[in-house]
Amino acid sequence: MNEAAVAPSKVSGHTILAFDFGARWIGVAVGDTETRLANPLGMFEAESGARRIAEVETLVREWRPERLLVGLPLAMDGGEHEMTRRARRFARQLESRFRLPVELADERFSSASAETTLRETGRGGRKHKHAVHALAAKIILQSYLDESPRR
């Protein structure tokens, strides 16, 4: 996985791994219910189902999350399309394989928000295109942590 430099957390909260599901790449972020902060981890190629599961397995072993969060790509009107169905299938595979609770989160504006953030920090364009995936996962997870009641 193309990784950012974040070490596994030793805080007393519960770790959550979040995924920004895409056809070619899956962005990953990690957060904790104690600090209520999300951090981008990186991304990995999404084309092969076996590789996707192997990448997630490595992350689950390293981070030992309490739950997983998958961004659900919806149409602007809230309707579903092919990528929505693929993300739901990915979530079901994760739940079945890792026996962890998997939640879905509306991610309609996460990629656009990530692209805007990167442009504003001078990291937009083709050179930093792949950073969008990890940042989108962070945005999905941070929204989830911000909106969730304290556990």
N, C-alpha and C positions, 0 to 999 in steps of 0.2 A: 504494500500500500504506500502511496505517496503520503508521507506523514509530516505533521507539524510537531514541534518539540513541546509536548505536554506529557508529563509523567503521570502514571496512574495515581489517583487520589487516595489519600489515607484519612480523609475526613470522616466524621461520624455519620454523615448523611448517606443516602442511597444513590448509587450511580445509575445513570440512564445513558444509553447509547442511542443516538438518533441518526437516521439515514434519509438523505435526499435522493430518492430513487429516480434514475434516469435510464434511457435506453442504452447509452454507452458508458456512463460513469455513475458511480454512487458516491455521494459526499457523506462524510461521517463527522459527527460531533459528539462530545461527551459533556455531561453535566452532573451536578450533584444536588440533591434535594436540600442539603444543609446550607450550602453557599448560595444556591439558586442561581448559579452562573454556568453558562454553556461556553465551551471552547471548541473551535474547529480542530479536527484531528487530521484530516486529509481526505483522500478519495481512492477508489479502486475501480478497475474495469468491470463493467456489468454484463458484458456480452455472454459469457458462459455461466449457466446456472451452477455448475459444480464449483467454478472459481468464486462466484459470489458467496456461496455457503462457506467455502474454505476461508475466505477473507474475514467473514463475520465470525467464524469459529475462532480464529486467531484473536480477534478483538474481544470476544466474550471471555476467552481464557485469560487475557491480559487484564481486562477491566472489571470482570465479575459484576456485571450490571444487575440491578434489581428488575429492570424492565427495559424494553426496546420501544423506540418510537419511529414510525415510518411516515414520512411526508406523503400526503395523498394529493396527487395532482388533479385538480378539478378544473372544469371550464369556468370562465368568468361568471357565468350564470349559475354556477354550482352543480351543473350537470357532469355526468361521467363520460369518459371516452376510453380509448384503448390503453393509454398510459395509466389511467385510474385503475383499470382492471389488472394491469400488470403489477402495479404497486400493491394492490390488495393481495394478489397471488404471492408476491414476495413476502408480505407480512404473514400470511398463513404458513408459508414455508419456514419462516423464522420461528414462529410459535411452535410448530410441530417438531422442528429439529432441536431447538434449545430449551423447550419447556419453560419459557419465560413469558410473562404477560407482554403482549405487543399491542400498542395503541397506535391509532392512525390520527394524524393531525393535518388539517387543511393547510396546504402549502402554496396556495395560489399566488402569493406575492413574494415568496421567499427568494426566488432567483432574480427577479427584477430588483428587489431591495439589495441583494448581494452585489449585483452588477453596478448599481448606483453607488454603493459604499466603496467599491473598488475604484471606480472612476474618480470619486471625490478624494481618494487618498493617492491618486496618481498611479494606480495599478490596474487601470482598465485596458481594454483591447486584447488582441490575440495573445500577447506575451503572458498575460495573467488569466487567460480564459479558464484554466482548470481550477484556479483558486475559488471560482464562483461556487463550485459544488460543495466544498467543505464549509464555506461561509453560509451558503443556503441552509445546510444541515444545522449550523449553529443558530441561525435565525429561527428555524422551525423549533428547535429545542428551547431556545431562550423564551420564545412566545409561550410554549407549553409550561415552562417553569414559572413564568410571570402570571399566567392565568390559573394555575393549579393552586388549590388550597394547600396550606402548609400541612405536611404529613408528619 
